[in-house]
């Protein structure tokens, strides 16, 4: 409002200047004094306008920086949440692995109890002591599988994949073979090699139709398709998963993904 008032006064001053040729000398001096005062006011107004522009520019810059900071914080929070979710998923899978081992334990114990009792007679001189290959194999299986799994947890995808592949070559009939196949897919997925991950996840139901990892493999295969920007295929796989395993935790994750 002050600026408009000064501009209005200035317009009258300009009009008055056009009439100065008709004024006596005393009034001429007064007009010149008024004009000088008005020029000073105009200069002051210009300075105020410049200061306002500077203030606005600083405010806009501060707003942009605040928005960038907010975006970075939101991105950091999303990353942390994703990391937590991944850790929870890995721990859940590890619990499943341990459940599988425990469920297979009674069968192994029955196999041991069904063996004939060992003879108390001493072996002939020079004869090698009897070995127990089943116990050796069980120990080797556990050692090799756990080593590969720990490599995966530590983020060493290549090393973990090599371990699981070796596990499958040595023990293809193991009760943990389907899990090993699934983790091979996970090793590729963690490295964002979505094409290879999708192919490896598909091997789970193909090779192990009774596996309890089929739903998890289907979910991650759908994620891999979405990661390759194959949206239609990824969404179709999510919908198929929901129909096939409607009450599974993976189905809940699939529904949430479809709503994003």
C-alpha positions in Angstrom: 0.0 0.0 0.0 2.9 2.4 0.8 4.4 1.8 -2.6 1.1 2.6 -4.4 0.7 5.8 -2.3 4.2 6.9 -3.3 3.6 6.2 -6.9 0.4 8.2 -6.8 2.3 11.1 -5.4 4.9 10.7 -8.0 2.4 10.9 -10.8 1.1 14.2 -9.5 4.7 15.5 -9.3 5.3 14.7 -12.9 2.1 16.5 -13.9 3.2 19.4 -11.8 6.6 19.5 -13.5 4.8 20.1 -16.8 3.2 23.2 -15.3 6.4 24.7 -13.8 7.0 27.0 -16.7 3.9 28.9 -15.6 5.0 29.3 -11.9 6.9 32.3 -10.3 10.5 31.6 -9.1 9.6 31.1 -5.4 7.1 28.4 -6.3 9.6 26.9 -8.8 12.1 26.4 -6.0 9.4 24.7 -3.9 8.5 22.4 -6.7 12.1 21.5 -7.2 12.4 20.7 -3.5 9.3 18.6 -3.7 10.7 16.8 -6.8 14.0 16.0 -5.0 12.1 14.7 -2.0 10.0 12.5 -4.3 13.1 11.2 -6.1 14.5 10.2 -2.7 11.3 8.4 -1.9 11.3 6.6 -5.2 14.9 5.5 -4.6 13.9 4.3 -1.2 11.0 2.4 -2.7 13.2 0.7 -5.2 15.5 -0.4 -2.5 12.6 -1.8 -0.5 11.4 -3.7 -3.6 14.8 -5.1 -4.1 15.0 -6.2 -0.5 11.6 -7.9 -0.8 12.7 -9.7 -4.0 15.8 -10.9 -2.2 13.7 -12.1 0.8 11.3 -14.0 -1.5 14.2 -15.6 -3.3 15.8 -16.7 0.0 12.4 -18.1 1.2 12.0 -20.1 -2.1 15.5 -21.5 -1.8 14.9 -22.4 1.8 11.7 -24.1 0.8 13.4 -26.1 -1.9 16.1 -27.2 0.5 13.6 -28.2 3.1 11.7 -30.2 0.5 14.9 -31.9 -0.7 15.8 -32.7 2.9 12.3 -34.1 3.5 12.6 -36.3 0.4 16.0 -37.6 1.5 14.7 -38.4 5.0 11.7 -40.2 3.5 13.9 -42.1 1.1 16.2 -43.1 4.1 13.2 -44.2 6.1 11.9 -46.3 3.2 15.3 -47.9 2.8 15.5 -48.7 6.5 12.0 -50.2 6.5 12.8 -52.3 3.5 16.0 -53.5 5.2 14.1 -54.4 8.3 11.5 -56.2 6.3 14.2 -58.2 4.4 15.9 -59.1 7.7 12.5 -60.3 9.1 11.8 -62.3 6.0 15.3 -64.0 6.1 14.9 -64.8 9.8 11.4 -66.2 9.1 12.8 -68.4 6.4 15.5 -69.6 8.7 12.9 -70.6 11.3 11.1 -72.5 8.5 14.4 -74.3 7.7 14.8 -75.3 11.4 11.2 -76.5 11.5 11.9 -78.7 8.5 14.9 -80.2 10.2 13.0 -80.8 13.3 10.1 -82.4 11.4 12.6 -84.8 9.7 14.3 -85.7 13.0 11.8 -88.5 14.0 12.3 -90.3 10.7 16.1 -90.2 11.1 15.8 -91.4 14.7 13.6 -94.3 13.6 16.2 -95.2 10.9 18.9 -95.4 13.6 16.7 -97.4 16.0 15.8 -99.9 13.3 19.5 -100.8 12.7 20.6 -104.1 14.2 22.5 -103.8 17.4 26.2 -103.7 17.0 28.1 -106.9 18.0 30.0 -106.9 21.2 32.6 -109.1 19.7 35.9 -107.4 18.9 36.7 -107.0 15.2 39.3 -109.3 13.7 42.9 -108.1 14.0 43.8 -105.7 11.3 40.1 -105.0 10.3 39.1 -101.3 9.9 36.5 -100.0 12.4 33.0 -99.8 11.2 32.0 -96.4 9.9 28.6 -94.7 10.0 28.1 -93.0 6.7 24.6 -91.7 7.6 25.9 -89.7 10.5 28.8 -88.3 8.4 26.5 -87.3 5.6 24.1 -85.5 8.0 27.0 -83.6 9.5 28.3 -82.6 6.1 24.9 -81.6 4.9 24.3 -79.3 7.8 27.8 -77.8 7.6 27.6 -77.0 3.9 24.0 -75.7 4.0 24.7 -73.4 7.0 27.9 -72.0 5.5 26.1 -71.1 2.3 23.2 -69.6 4.2 25.5 -67.5 6.4 27.2 -66.1 3.3 23.8 -65.0 2.0 22.9 -63.3 5.3 26.2 -61.4 5.1 25.3 -60.2 1.7 27.9 -62.3 -0.1 25.6 -63.4 -2.9 28.1 -65.0 -5.3 29.7 -67.0 -2.5 26.4 -68.1 -1.1 25.2 -69.2 -4.6 28.3 -71.3 -5.1 27.7 -73.0 -1.8 24.1 -73.8 -2.5 24.9 -75.1 -6.0 27.6 -77.4 -4.5 25.0 -78.5 -1.9 22.6 -79.5 -4.7 25.3 -81.3 -6.6 26.3 -83.4 -3.5 22.9 -83.9 -1.9 20.1 -83.5 -4.5 17.8 -85.7 -2.5 18.2 -83.8 0.8 15.1 -82.5 2.5 16.8 -79.1 2.3 17.3 -79.2 -1.5 14.2 -77.2 -2.3 15.4 -74.5 0.2 18.8 -74.4 -1.4 17.2 -73.9 -4.8 15.1 -71.1 -3.4 18.1 -69.4 -1.9 19.9 -69.5 -5.2 17.1 -67.4 -6.6 17.4 -65.1 -3.7 21.1 -64.6 -4.3 20.4 -63.4 -7.8 17.4 -61.2 -6.6 19.6 -59.5 -3.9 22.0 -58.5 -6.7 19.1 -57.2 -8.9 19.7 -59.8 -11.5 16.0 -60.2 -11.9 16.0 -62.4 -15.0 18.2 -65.1 -13.5 16.3 -64.8 -10.2 13.0 -65.4 -11.9 14.4 -68.5 -13.7 15.8 -69.9 -10.5 12.6 -69.3 -8.5 10.6 -71.1 -11.2 12.8 -74.2 -10.6 11.4 -74.6 -7.1 7.9 -75.9 -8.1 9.3 -77.6 -11.2 11.8 -79.7 -9.3 10.1 -79.9 -5.9 6.3 -79.9 -6.4 5.7 -80.7 -2.7 8.0 -78.0 -1.4 6.8 -75.5 1.3 8.8 -72.8 -0.6 6.5 -72.7 -3.6 4.5 -69.8 -2.4 7.6 -67.8 -1.4 9.2 -68.6 -4.8 6.1 -67.5 -6.6 6.0 -64.2 -4.8 9.7 -63.4 -5.4 9.3 -64.4 -9.1 6.5 -61.9 -9.4 8.7 -59.3 -7.7 11.5 -60.1 -10.2 9.1 -59.5 -13.1 8.1 -56.2 -11.6 11.8 -55.4 -11.2 12.3 -55.9 -14.9 9.3 -53.5 -15.5 7.2 -56.4 -16.9 4.2 -55.1 -15.0 1.5 -57.2 -16.6 3.3 -60.5 -16.0 4.3 -59.5 -12.5 0.7 -58.6 -11.5 -0.7 -61.7 -13.2 1.7 -63.9 -11.1 0.7 -62.0 -7.9 -3.0 -62.7 -8.7 -2.2 -66.3 -9.5 -0.4 -66.6 -6.1 -3.4 -65.2 -4.3 -5.7 -67.8 -5.9 -3.4 -70.7 -5.3 -2.4 -69.8 -1.7 -5.2 -67.4 -0.5 -4.4 -67.7 3.2 -0.6 -67.7 3.1 1.5 -64.8 4.3 2.8 -64.5 0.7 -0.8 -63.9 -0.5 -1.1 -61.0 2.0 2.1 -59.5 0.6 0.9 -60.0 -3.0 -2.4 -58.2 -2.2 -0.4 -55.3 -0.7 1.8 -55.1 -3.7 -1.2 -55.0 -6.1 -2.6 -52.0 -4.1 0.6 -49.9 -4.5 
